[in-house]
Each structure stands twice: as structure tokens, then as C-alpha cells.
Amino acid sequence: MFISGPGPYFRRGFEAPAGLRRAVLRVTALGVVEAHLNGVRVGDEVLAPGWTAYRSRVLVSTHDVTGLVVAGANALGALVGEGWAGGLLGFLDDRKRYVDRPALYLRLALEYDDRTDVIGTDPRFRSGTGALRANGIYAGETYDARLGADWSHPGFDDSGWSFAEPFDWDPGVLRDAVAPPIRRIEELAPVSVTPLDSDRVIVDFGQNIAGRVRFTVTGDAGRTITVRHAEMLTPGGELETATNRGAAATDRYTLRGGGTPESWEPRFTFHGFRYAEIAGWPGLPSAGDVRAVVLHSDLRRTGWFETSDPLVSRLHENAVRSMRGNFVGLPTDCPQRDERFGWTGDLNAFTPTATFLYDVRSLLGSWLEDLALEQRARGTVPWTVPDVFPMADTPTALWGDAAVSVPWQLYQEYGDLEILQSSHASMAAHLEQVSEHLDADGLWTVGEQFGDWHDPDAPGDDPAGGKTDRYLVATAYLYKAAREMARATELLGRSWMPGFAERVRAAFRREYVTPAGRVAGESATGYALAIMFGLLDDGQLARAGDRLAGVIARDGHRISTGFAGTPRVLDALTMTGHLDTAYAMLLRRESPSFLYPVTMGATTVWERWDAVLSTGELNPELVCSLNHYALGSVADWLHRVVGGLTRTSPGWRSFRIAPQPGGGLTSAAAVHETPHGRAAVAWSIADGTMTVDATVPPETTATVVLPLHPGARTEIVEAGEHRWVYPVTRSAGCG
Ligand code: BGC
């Protein structure tokens, strides 16, 4: 059912006879929904049902509401916001993509000993408007508390409301939600409240988050408080809203008045921000009046890392925070601007990191279902899932490959073949489509390609125009995906395009690799991909590694890779014997580098390493988001090489504990909740003594390569706690 107008409220009364055994409410919307029963909000989910490929899948939440139903008169209702289904999406003026008005689905099952009574969204529901005057994911929310009557109490007079209209949508698309919902995860107190003038303050919450502001105020009826949001401030101390692009990110609350404190937080929006400007307060707010509420999918944390260099620990923390800010129902590019899409390439780059940090199996499993459905509908893997862009009906490397590499990574982490089983058709369809686009030489040389997106040397107005040939990137990633597909197919005992991966490899080598091991273009990304994806023969690896290290040293160890190369470059150096160069890159502080944003006070990973200039102003070349997880993929290397935890078989049955100290670091620790329990390693060097502590979970085996051990000792250990203490002669600084 639906109704036009701002913020529809739906309600109906019902009688419940005594003797109720159990009451279960199922709820969803095309829009975003909050259900209420007898004046009480049902559940603690936020922005439900999240964003899925609504035409094929709409997720339904189930709540046990036995304790809320009373014998006698009851009222069931819901507010529905525009959300993703009806609101503005993106920057191309795409509104009402799925519905022209918010629509609601409720099903309340009242179970008695002898029967079940069902209250569904039927013509007995009425709808009207109330305090929720306007709402939009990007725009923010406007709420007038003077209109906030007790609409979901049984006694409310709804005779002035109209009957809700039935709404036509295939009920076959309803699915039980399996991934953890979006919730209010944490509240942050301000670290400072700074007056700008007699009416406005800037509140600094100390970290860049996805969420919103909650406040408590006492004042006269009719006064309006306005809260605007931004990721950073201008040098003059005002909000710098450019990174929000077209997202107004403005909430407005009009007071009910009456002398009692009023607490408010918007319901149907979220913002990417660290700073809020609050205007219209009676007097000025103080720190105790406001909180930032951090929102994201309520995933279980499974990974931790820290090291002796606080800047590196902070870099890792920033990657974690960017993951939190971008797992708001679906994996997105950024949480602040008029975008927040499920960009496939960003996730492809970040999945190895994501699987270490949080349990993402159900959330990404759900997202992959959408990917397969959108892929089928469009005939290609779209750039974003859910699909929003009208362009690109040919596949795009790294982005489209998410269809193959995300399930492959999930299988590696969780060790369950069912993941590959359910994605196999989608994986195959993607690669078959790519195979049709290869040229006579077997190379991928056509179609829209994002290349090494955001190579720092790419022109500001062309992030795909970096140093590395975009078709070299495409063919290299194709080989990676084709190899994963071949292995997946083998594991499933099936057959699929035998020899395809080898043909791609041969074509790549013919075109881009010299017999001695140089890679065309001699860019860091070109070398990193060739080395890490297995595109070189053993005899070529050393030369390629030396060239890569040379290119990086020549550039002063600055980052010269984008989305495609950054997740690979430190590994490529490490595996070819250039650990010292990898550490020099990691520890460089001048822009562009991994640590530069940290030195600039960043609390999240930026879309580009040089998004903010050393003057503290936004880089005018290209206004970038300050909360993008894609480049945070470097955390994967920190976990495996600095911390030293590496999975060596699917599902962590076996793993390596092999920290590789360097860069003057004196300690590091990595912890991961594997499917079998906790795996952990902590190493430290003090006074010439190395101490290594390890935890190995049940049913697993770890190969321990003791770091800097004078006798280069390796041990195989079983479940339990282990410790090694030994003198070291080499310092970690030598690598
Ligand atoms: C997004 C990216 C994305 C890219 C691809 C951007 O606008 O924020 O992270 O992958 O477009 O073109």
C-alpha cells in the first residue's frame, strides 16, 4: 500500500482476545521503515530493509512482539521514509527509481492455542502525515515535533486519515533478511564545541563516521534547530561541505515546547561526517547536549592489528573505520556524498581486508545474490550493485570481476563450498562474456575500463587515465579471475572453458612482458599485478621485482598506484625480496603516501592519498571523499606481513605465522577469529631478544616461521598457546 506526501504514517487498530501465546511481526517496505505497536517502536533496526535489488529481492525483518500486544484494543503502525526505493539516488537526478511513493508490508501473526489470526497490510489500514515533514538519504530529515501526536497508540483518532491504497508488487520477491541489520552501534561525545557566532556552533566528534546527530534540547515551541554535516572544516573553521557534493546532509527539528527536554535523532537518513554545525539552539549547545550516533551493519568483529609505530596503527584503525562507514546495509564506496553505491571494484579491492576484520559472510552473500540478479537483468555485471548506472553494457575489469573474486575470497575465508556453488553461474557468465570481447590476440582491449583508478599521477579530471595502460590492467585482472574460476570449477567437480586462463596468460605475456621480465610501461602497478597474479615465470620474477623496487625508490617511495595496484604493491615487493622497500613505502609520510593522511589527522581512508593538501585545504584538482575503503586494502598486507597471520587453506584449517619485521618496528600483533576460533600472534623485540606469542585454534595447524631467528627456524604447531624467546642479532630496521 502507498500514499503520496511527506513521510507517510500508516496505522490500524485491532482487537486481540486474551490467551495469546506468541505474536510475530514481519515487516518491510519499499522505502525505509520503522514499525510501531501500541506506541512502542518495534526492534532496533535502522534504515530497514536496507538497499537490495528491490525488483527481485526485498528483505523482510521478523520481530517477536508477544510482549507488546495486550488483550483488548491494540494499534499497529509504521512510518515509511523515501530511502533508496523512492528517494534521490546518485548525481544524475535519478529519483523514484523503484516506486513513486513509499510502500509498506506488515504481517502480524497472533498465535493462540487453537488458531493463528493474521493482520496484514489490508484496506483497513489508514494513512496520514505527521511530524515527519521530509526525509531523504542524502538530503537529511525535517521533523516538526508539534505534530508528533500519539499516532500509534490505540486511542488515536485516525478518522481524518485516508484509507491506504493497495500497492502492486510481486510478493514473490520477499525474502527473509539473513545478514545482521543496520543498527546504532556507538555514541560519540563531542571532543569540542566551538561557537562560530551568536547562533552557530561547530561540534567536532573526533572521527569521521557514518551516522547522525542526536541531541536533547529544551526551548520554545516552534523554534527550529538545524544540523548540517561535513567531513572537514575550511581553514576558516566553517564546514567544508564540498565532499558531500550534492547531498544537503541537513536535519531540521522544530521544538514541541512546553518546558521539558526533547531528544531527537533523525530516522530515515545518515550522513558521512566528523563535524556538525548546529544553528538555532536556544543559547548555544554544550557538549553534554549532543552525541554522534555511529550506524552500520551490526557485523561481528573478527580482526585486530596493532604495531609499535602509532602512525601505522592509526592507518589500520582508519581502514577499520572506513569499513564501518561503508558497510551500511551494503558495501559502498563512501557514505557522505550523493553516491553511496555498491561499487563492485571498491569491494573487489577490499574483500581480503574485509574478511579479516569482520564476519561478512552473510552480508556479502546477500549482496552477491543481488549481483547475480542484476547481472542477469542487464546482461553484464553492473558497475554498482544494486544497479543504477544507465551506461556500460560491456564488462569492466576489477569492477565486474567482483562476480568471481568476491565469492572466491569468501570461500577462502569460510571454507564452505556452498559459496562457490551458489555463485558459480554468475562467475561463469561474467568470464564468458569477457571472453567474447577479447581481440584476435586474446587480449582485453575494448570497453569502458577504469584501469588503475585514482593512480595519484592521473589527471584530476580523469582518474582512469593513470600511468598503467588500462587494458594491461584489464587483462591482468582477467587472468586472476580466470584462475580463480578454474580452481573453483575444479573444486566443484565441474568443467568450464578448459585452458581459458592459460590462453589469457599467454596473451598477456606475449604483449606485455619481455623474456627477461620487464613489464610494459614499467609502472609499479604493472609490475605488482604481473608478479602477484602469476603472470611471470620463475626466471622473470627476480628481474621484475628488482625493476619494481627500482621504480619505487626512484620515486622516493611515494605511492604511485591506484585501486588496482595498491592492494598488490607491498606484497609484490615482499615476495621478490624487497621487504625493506616495502617498509620504506609504508613509512613514508610525505604526500602521496600511506601515512600522509594520518599525519594530517585523517581518521578514515581517503579516496585519494592526496585528497587534502598540506595546507589543510581540499585538493582542488579533484574533490574526493574522505571515507573510501578501497585504498585501505593495504591493511591486508599489515595483517599478513607485519602481524604475520596468513591463511594457507580455505577456512583456516592451516595457516602461517610468519611476521616479517622491518622498518624499525619493535612489535606487532594480529588477531583473527577464524571459523575454528581465535588465531593470534604477537611479536616484540627488546634488548636483543625476540618474543613471539601465538594462539592456534582447535582443529588447525600453524606453520611458524620464527622472525629474525638466527637459525632460521620453522616449526609446525597444533592447537594451543605457544611462546618462543630467542636472541636476535639483526635489528628489525634492516628488514
Ligand atoms: C566511486 C568509486 C568507484 C568509481 C568508479 C566513483 O565515483 O566513488 O569508488 O569505484 O566511481 O568509476
Residues whose N, C-alpha, C, O or C-beta is under 5 A from the ligand:
A	BS01	BGC	D333 W343 G345 D346
